[in-house]
Amino acid sequence: MDISVELTLTPLKDDYEPIIKDFIKSLRKSEFKIIETPLSTQVYGDFKELMSFLNDNIYNTFLNSESIIMNIKIVKSDRSNYVPNF
């Protein structure tokens, strides 16, 4: 089953950029389709494989930061080719 996941990582500290950059770099090393925007990162792939991958990466990111928020949206389908029709 394909899913679309939107992630927004928010470290609660002044020096937040390195944490976000490291997380995005870890996502880029995967075989999943990644789309980066200024406000979030979108990842597309098979549910079980992608969720396992994200679980490991989010866990490692949380281990390396004291205060951090991860907002996650999951859609059941691959929405990577979405084009507005209005």
Buried (B, 14 or more C-beta within 10 A) or exposed (E): EBBBBBBBBEBEEEEBEEBBEBBBEBBEEBEBBBEEEEEBBBBBBBEEEBBEBBEEBBEEBEEEBEEBEBEEEEBEEBBBEEEEEE
